[in-house]
Every structure is written in C-alpha cells, then in structure tokens.
Amino acid sequence: MYSMTLEQLYQILNEKNLLQAPNEKTKQNNQSFTYLSYDSRDLAKYTLFFCKGLHFNAASLHDAVSKGVKVYVSEIKYESSAQAILVTNIRKAMAVVAQYFYRNPQDKLYKIGITGTKGKTTTAYFVKKILDDAFNKKVALFSSEETTLDGKTLFPSTLTTPEALDLYRQMAIACENGLTHLVMEVSSQAYKTQRVYNLTFETGVFLNISPDHISPIEHPTFEDYFQCKRQLLLNSKQMVINQESDQFTRLKQTCTDYQIPLYTYGRETGSYLLTDKAEERTFNLTAKNKDSLKVNGNYQLSLFGQFNHENAVAAILVCGLANVSQQICQESLPLAQIPGRMNLLEKPNGAFIFVDYAHNYLSIHALGHFARQLRPKGRLIIVTGSAGGKAISRRPDIGKALSECADVAIITSDDPDFEDPQDIAAEIKAAITNLDVNVQLELDRATAVSSAFNQAEGKDTVIIAGKGTEKMMKFRGKEVFYEGDFHIVKRLIDEANKN
C-alpha cells in the first residue's frame, strides 16, 4: 500500500538538508521500497534499512543484507554489497522519510502531546476517555502502558514514545481505521533521540518537572532533561501548563517569545483555578477571569488522590480546546479507568493496599502524602525498587521519598536487568536518612509484596509501587514471568477470605 522510489528518497532527504553529499546522483533509479525498518529481524521483500543508534552493530546490517536488503541509510559507510545513502543525522532522516512514506498521517490527526515527570499516563487516559465519548471512540492512544490503533483494542506498549518508523506506521494504521484524534505521551527521550522530529501537536501539555532520567546513558544533567521536555512547547500550536510546576517562569517566557497561546492552571495560580472539595475525588474548576473554554464547574473522578485532580484539570482544558463540552467532560471523567494507577484493594482486616506504577520521587511522595491524609492513624508501608540500567538518579530520590513518607520501607527488585538488584537496593537504602523508618530488604519481589500484606494491620495503608499490573520482570536482557503486584495481592486476599 505504501511505497517510495530511490529517487524520491534522495529528493526528500535533499529538501531537508540531510544528505552528506547533496549532489550525489541516484544509482538505481528503478529501485523502490515498500517497507521501512531499523531491525534486521523485521524485514519485508523491498525494505529500506536504517542503521540507527550510537552503538549500531554492523552485524545487524550484514544480517539485513543477507536477507535481501539492497539499500541502507546511515551516517557511516559500511563494507557491504548494499548501496549506502549517507545522511548527516540518522534520527532526523528516519522521521522525515517515515512521514513521506506513510503519506503524512500526522496531518490527518488532531494530535495532543503530553509531557511531565509524573502524571503523563493518567492524563492521557483522562483525555482519551473524554474524547472517546465526544468523538465516538475515534481516538488513538500512544502511552507508556498501552497503545490503540483502532480506538478500542489495546495492546502493551514497548516505549513511551515509539521510534519514528513505528510512530508513523502506527499513525497511518490509525488513519486507515478512521480515527481522527491522537493522544500521545511525549518523553524527554523522544526529543533527545529525535523520534518526534518535525512533528507539530495541535495541543501540548506540560504537567510538571523534577530530576528524573539523569544518568550518563540518558540525560547527563537536569538542564539537558528540562531542555528536551521544553521542546514540546516549540512544537505545539498551543500549550496547557501547570503554573505551579517547577521552571514555569522559563516555560512561560518560551511561550511569550515564540507567541505560543498559553492556558494555565493551578491551585493558587493560573488562568484556571482548582479547588478540592470536601468529598474525596471531587473538585471545582473556576476561570480566574473569562471562562473562554466554558469548563467552569464541579467534577468527579473514580481515582483517589488530590494530585489526580491536577491531571484531570489538564485533561479538561485540553478537551475544551478541542471543542468538547463541559457536560461531556463531567460525565466522562468519573468513568475513566487507568490500568495500574491507584488500584485499591482491601485486606479482610481493613488495611488499604494501593498498587501503582509510581517510580520516582514526585509520584511516590504524592502517593505517600495522600495515604497520610487518608489514614493518619495507621502506618504507611511502602514496597518499591528501581530499574537497572537507566534513571540512576531515581534511586536516591526514592530514598528521599521513603524518608519523608514511610513508616516501613520494603526495598525490592524492579526490572534490575543487567545490574545486581542488591546494589540498586543499597543505593536506595543509603538515601533513607530518617532513622524512624523501618527499612527492610527483600529482593524477591513476590516475597516483598507478601511481607507487606502480612505486616499490614487494620488501620494501615500499603503502597506497592513500580510495576502496577505488569506480569513480567526484566532480568539480564530477558522478560521473565512475574505474577504481578496486583495479582499477588488479589490472590492473598482471596486466600485470607477462605480461611
């Protein structure tokens, strides 16, 4: 269905000033491509192959050539029988070629891009639910947890923001399925690695920012992390921003400098003000001046936690900008369900157990603060860990959150991959400075979850943070079966009810 000729390939790369040798002539004018790939395990008969990544292995190209690939795009020329098309930036080349190859599906979708250190997934699901009800489920979702290309069928996501070739392939499929809107989480890495290069969103959302993904293999500094997040503003037609977010002054200045329409919200400051109501899970939204989006009113959620009110307000403003009525927003939000987010289970003795994907300081601290307010007379038991091979700065940050919130901290494994989980746990423990916290190390995650369950008394609250409803664990490059936090707790409750 989709194809491009070698001549068209040279033309689009030349137009975007991406060719290393702009005057190079095509050698095989009759060559055409019907598939794009960067993975030698994913090839079709007429595949154009991209050699992407700082540590690209030439063996992957040789494997692709042995399977029939005749042309490859790269920043480096390799010894190969295939024709090399040399570009100045392979990531940018992937994005612009994919857009052209898939006939610019991005132009056929109303795109909403959401970034932030925490809350992206929750906000994305809120927006998806509201737009589903407003536009008859013609809404694609690209989130860190799930993806849907037909508006209804969800499947697990591989990356928060897909690689450019996958991104535009998915957009094209969504368009083929008649979808009109796309709700998409946009990670800092998406801008760092140019996955969303040359992509403009109808509306961008900036929820918050705090140090995260800071490591030699991701963002070397917080400033680098922030500048990558800031790119969403420069690639959006209008912005919704939490005015009480760190770095807001710089974000506002960016919008002013580049004449980007800005809509803000917050509890104390913002063009729209959020007020928590006495009833749990309800809040009021009021325009500080004129309610240009017509969203003033009371709202209710199915999720606990006042921090989710902020995510909901962002979603309401986004949908108001998409011409969705206040009534639909009010009716849809209480029905929004987010997998693995604030899933509440109750132990037969009355203890509350929350299972959540929280995996950094902001999210764990927010959950801990909520639990303290919800049940001030009981203990707070937190089970958590941190992933291996990435976001190394999270480990001391998680320790800080445990110091501030937990009575009992059970440190365990969370996708250690090629790192020793004992070392990761030690880094978290070293950052727990509150001597009143009962710190326990249990590297077997299933045992750690069971231990928290068994220790919980009637007035206690347990937070099991990190993996949500996932049923796998990453060990040494492989995904190994894991029963799952939610499923373990559910099983333990069922067993306790039988006894």
C-alpha positions, 0 to 999 in steps of 0.5 A: 500500500505504501511505497517510495522510489530511490529517487524520491528518497534522495529528493526528500532527504535533499529538501531537508538538508540531510544528505552528506553529499547533496549532489550525489546522483541516484544509482538505481533509479528503478529501485523502490521500497515498500517497507521501512525498518531499523531491525534486521529481524523485521524485514519485508521483500523491498525494505529500506534499512536504517542503521540507527543508534550510537552503538549500531552493530554492523552485524545487524546490517550484514544480517539485513543484507543477507536477507535481501536488503539492497539499500541502507541509510546511515551516517557511516559507510559500511563494507557491504554489497548494499548501496549506502545513502549517507545522511548527516543525522540518522534520527532526523532522516528516519522521521522525515522519510517515515512521514513521506512514506506513510503519506503524512498521517500526522496531518490527518490527526488532531494530535495532543502531546503530553509531557511531565515527570509524573502524571503523563499516563493518567492524563492521557487516559483522562483525555482519551476517555473524554474524547472517546465519548465526544468523538465516538471512540475515534481516538488513538492512544500512544502511552507508556502502558498501552497503545490503540490503533483502532480506538478500542483494542489495546495492546502493551506498549514497548516505549513511551514514545515509539521510534519514528518508523513505528510512530508513523506506521502506527499513525497511518494504521490509525488513519486507515481505521478512521480515527481522527484524534491522537493522544500521545505521551511525549518523553524527554527521550523522544526529543533527545533521540529525535523520534518526534522530529518535525512533528507539530501537536495541535495541543501540548501539555506540560504537567510538571518537572523534577530530576528524573532520567539523569544518568550518563546513558540518558540525560547527563544533567537536569538542564539537558532533561528540562531542555528536551521536555521544553521542546514540546512547547516549540512544537505545539500550536498551543500549550496547557501548563501547570503554573505551579510546576517547577521552571514555569517562569522559563516555560512561560517566557518560551511561550511569550517569545515564540507567541505560543497561546498559553492556558494555565492552571493551578491551585493558587495560580493560573488562568484556571483555578482548582479547588478540592472539595470536601468529598474525596475525588471531587473538585471545582474548576473556576476561570480566574477571569473569562471562562473562554473554554466554558469548563467552569464547574464541579467534577468527579473522578473514580481515582483517589488522590488530590494530585489526580485532580491536577491531571484531570484539570489538564485533561479538561482544558485540553478537551475544551480546546478541542471543542468538547463540552463541559457536560461531556467532560463531567460525565466522562471523567468519573468513568475513566479507568487507568490500568495500574494507577491507584488500584485499591484493594482491601485486606479482610482486616481493613488495611488499604493496599494501593498498587501503582506504577509510581517510580520516582520521587514526585509520584511516590511522595504524592502517593505517600502524602495522600495515604497520610491524609487518608489514614493518619492513624495507621502506618504507611508501608511502602514496597518499591525498587528501581530499574537497572540500567537507566534513571540512576538518579531515581534511586536516591530520590526514592530514598528521599521519598521513603524518608519523608513518607514511610513508616516501613520501607520494603526495598525490592527488585524492579526490572534490575536487568543487567545490574545486581538488584542488591546494589540498586537496593543499597543505593536506595537504602543509603538515601533513607536518612530518617532513622524512624523508618523501618527499612527492610530488604527483600529482593524477591519481589513476590516475597516483598509484596507478601511481607507487606500484606502480612505486616499490614494491620487494620488501620494501615495503608500499603503502597506497592509501587513500580510495576502496577499490573505488569506480569513480567520482570526484566532480568539480564536482557530477558522478560521473565514471568512475574505474577504481578503486584496486583495479582499477588495481592488479589490472590492473598486476599482471596486466600485470607477470605477462605480461611 
